[in-house]
């Protein structure tokens, strides 16, 4: 199960798409369909030798990126910013690419990649309040208070939207650690998603989703 596209820093075997069989092959097709891109991102392939674990990762990812209450662009912004706060540039690049696909401009994606504080992001005050909560989830969720929750709610976010934001940030705490702990984050300068040609896009079906 060698993979010429990933360097030796990856600590687990990766099942190539042309090698996948049975349940793994089925899951690979589901990933490509769900993400709207023609290949399986390497993050998923980290657990490809364990289809049972791959199903768990897909389920969590689907919980965030299937139809949600927050616009897809907001979910991608949370994913990219959480990855920045968690110190995972590999995932920042991946989800900045998706953010751009769903309407995020270059000023925002550049700021996510380069800013040290949520206060520096070029977003409105209402969105910044939500992102402050996201940042707290990443840096010390045990310190989130009822007052923090109420302040975010007072900015105009519903309980359902805040739940989805917290779930997304929490999922990326897991994904970032999976990527870095298994060596993928150190294997390449940019993910395969972020390294696609400039004219690459997600499928029309995915672009048609609410933004």
C-alpha positions as CSV (number, residue, x, y, z in Angstrom):
1,X,0.0,0.0,0.0
2,X,2.8,2.4,-0.9
3,X,1.9,5.9,-2.1
4,X,4.3,7.8,-4.3
5,X,2.4,11.1,-3.7
6,X,3.0,11.2,0.0
7,X,6.4,11.4,1.7
8,X,7.8,8.9,4.2
9,X,6.8,11.1,7.2
10,X,3.3,9.5,7.0
11,X,3.4,6.9,9.7
12,X,0.5,4.6,8.5
13,X,-0.2,2.7,5.3
14,X,-2.4,4.5,2.7
15,X,-4.6,2.6,0.4
16,X,-4.3,4.0,-3.1
17,X,-7.5,4.6,-5.0
18,X,-6.5,2.1,-7.7
19,X,-5.9,-0.5,-4.9
20,X,-9.1,0.0,-2.9
21,X,-11.5,-2.9,-2.7
22,X,-14.7,-3.8,-1.0
23,X,-16.0,-1.4,1.6
24,X,-12.9,0.9,1.2
25,X,-13.7,1.3,-2.5
26,X,-17.3,2.1,-1.7
27,X,-16.3,4.7,0.9
28,X,-13.8,6.3,-1.5
29,X,-16.6,6.8,-4.1
30,X,-18.8,8.3,-1.4
31,X,-16.0,10.8,-0.4
32,X,-15.5,12.0,-3.9
33,X,-19.2,12.4,-4.5
34,X,-19.7,14.3,-1.2
35,X,-16.8,16.6,-1.7
36,X,-17.3,17.2,-5.4
37,X,-13.7,16.6,-6.4
38,X,-12.2,13.8,-8.5
39,X,-9.9,12.3,-5.9
40,X,-9.8,11.2,-2.3
41,X,-8.0,13.7,-0.1
42,X,-5.1,12.2,1.8
43,X,-6.7,13.1,5.2
44,X,-9.3,10.4,4.6
45,X,-6.7,7.9,3.4
46,X,-4.9,8.1,6.7
47,X,-7.4,5.6,8.1
48,X,-8.0,3.8,4.8
49,X,-6.5,0.6,6.1
50,X,-9.3,0.6,8.7
51,X,-12.7,1.0,6.9
52,X,-14.4,1.1,10.3
53,X,-12.4,4.2,11.3
54,X,-12.8,5.7,7.8
55,X,-16.6,5.5,8.3
56,X,-16.3,7.4,11.5
57,X,-14.3,10.2,9.8
58,X,-16.7,10.4,6.9
59,X,-19.7,10.6,9.3
60,X,-18.1,13.5,11.2
61,X,-17.2,15.3,8.0
62,X,-20.7,14.7,6.7
63,X,-22.2,16.1,9.9
64,X,-20.4,19.4,9.1
65,X,-20.6,19.6,5.3
66,X,-23.9,18.0,4.5
67,X,-26.8,20.5,4.5
68,X,-26.5,22.6,7.6
69,X,-27.9,25.7,9.2
70,X,-24.9,27.8,8.6
71,X,-23.9,28.8,5.0
72,X,-21.2,26.5,3.5
73,X,-18.8,29.4,3.3
74,X,-19.2,30.0,7.1
75,X,-18.5,26.4,7.8
76,X,-15.4,26.5,5.6
77,X,-14.2,29.7,7.3
78,X,-14.7,28.0,10.8
79,X,-12.8,24.9,9.5
80,X,-9.9,26.9,8.1
81,X,-9.7,29.3,11.1
82,X,-9.9,26.4,13.6
83,X,-7.0,24.7,11.7
84,X,-5.0,28.0,11.9
85,X,-5.5,28.3,15.7
86,X,-4.7,24.6,16.1
87,X,-1.4,25.0,14.1
88,X,-2.3,22.8,11.1
89,X,-1.3,24.8,8.0
90,X,-2.0,21.7,5.9
91,X,-5.7,21.9,6.8
92,X,-5.8,25.7,6.5
93,X,-4.8,25.4,2.9
94,X,-7.4,22.7,2.2
95,X,-10.3,24.6,3.7
96,X,-9.2,28.0,2.4
97,X,-9.5,26.4,-1.1
98,X,-13.0,25.2,-0.3
99,X,-13.8,28.6,1.3
100,X,-12.8,30.3,-2.0
101,X,-15.0,27.8,-3.9
102,X,-18.1,28.8,-1.9
103,X,-17.6,32.6,-2.1
104,X,-14.8,33.6,0.3
105,X,-12.6,36.2,-1.3
106,X,-8.8,36.3,-1.3
107,X,-8.6,39.0,1.4
108,X,-10.3,36.6,3.8
109,X,-8.4,33.5,2.9
110,X,-5.1,35.4,3.1
111,X,-6.1,36.8,6.5
112,X,-7.0,33.3,7.8
113,X,-3.6,32.0,6.7
114,X,-1.6,35.0,8.1
115,X,-3.5,36.5,11.0
116,X,-2.6,35.9,14.6
117,X,-5.9,37.0,16.0
118,X,-9.6,36.7,15.0
119,X,-9.7,40.5,15.5
120,X,-7.7,40.8,12.3
121,X,-10.1,38.9,10.1
122,X,-11.9,41.1,7.5
123,X,-15.4,40.1,8.6
124,X,-18.3,42.0,10.1
125,X,-18.8,42.3,13.9
126,X,-21.6,39.8,14.1
127,X,-19.5,37.1,12.4
128,X,-16.5,38.1,14.4
129,X,-18.4,37.4,17.6
130,X,-19.1,33.8,16.4
131,X,-15.5,33.4,15.5
132,X,-14.4,34.5,18.9
133,X,-16.5,31.7,20.3
134,X,-14.9,29.3,17.8
135,X,-11.4,30.5,18.9
136,X,-12.3,29.8,22.5
137,X,-13.4,26.3,21.6
138,X,-9.9,25.8,20.0
139,X,-7.8,27.3,22.7
140,X,-9.6,26.2,25.8
141,X,-13.2,25.0,25.6
142,X,-13.4,24.5,29.3
143,X,-13.1,28.3,29.8
144,X,-16.3,29.0,27.7
145,X,-18.9,30.6,30.0
146,X,-22.6,31.2,29.9
147,X,-21.7,34.8,29.4
148,X,-19.7,34.0,26.3
149,X,-22.6,32.0,24.9
150,X,-25.1,34.7,25.7
151,X,-22.9,37.4,24.1
152,X,-22.7,35.3,20.9
153,X,-26.4,34.8,20.9
154,X,-27.0,38.5,21.5
155,X,-24.9,39.2,18.3
156,X,-27.7,37.5,16.3
157,X,-26.7,33.8,16.2
158,X,-29.3,31.1,16.9
159,X,-28.6,28.2,19.3
160,X,-28.7,25.8,16.3
161,X,-26.1,27.9,14.4
162,X,-23.9,28.1,17.5
163,X,-24.1,24.4,18.0
164,X,-23.0,23.8,14.4
165,X,-20.1,26.2,14.8
166,X,-18.9,24.5,18.0
167,X,-19.3,21.1,16.4
168,X,-17.3,22.2,13.4
169,X,-14.5,23.6,15.5
170,X,-14.5,20.5,17.7
171,X,-14.3,18.2,14.6
172,X,-11.3,20.1,13.3
173,X,-9.5,19.7,16.7
174,X,-9.8,16.0,15.9
175,X,-8.9,16.2,12.2
176,X,-5.9,18.5,12.8
177,X,-4.5,16.1,15.3
178,X,-5.1,13.1,13.0
179,X,-3.2,14.9,10.2
180,X,-0.3,16.1,12.3
181,X,-0.1,13.1,14.6
182,X,0.1,10.6,11.7
183,X,2.7,12.7,9.9
184,X,0.7,14.0,7.0
185,X,1.0,17.6,7.9
186,X,4.8,17.4,7.6
187,X,4.8,15.3,4.4
188,X,4.1,18.1,1.9
189,X,4.1,21.9,1.8
190,X,0.4,22.0,0.7
191,X,-2.4,19.4,0.5
192,X,-3.5,18.0,-2.8
193,X,-6.7,19.9,-2.5
194,X,-4.9,23.2,-2.1
195,X,-2.4,22.3,-4.9
196,X,-5.0,21.9,-7.6
197,X,-4.8,24.0,-10.8
198,X,-6.2,27.5,-10.6
199,X,-9.2,26.5,-12.7
200,X,-10.1,23.5,-10.6
201,X,-13.5,23.7,-9.0
202,X,-15.8,21.5,-7.0
203,X,-18.6,19.8,-8.9
204,X,-21.6,21.9,-10.1
205,X,-23.8,19.9,-7.8
206,X,-21.8,21.1,-4.8
207,X,-21.5,24.7,-6.0
208,X,-25.3,24.8,-6.2
209,X,-25.5,24.3,-2.4
210,X,-26.6,27.3,-0.3
211,X,-23.7,29.6,0.5
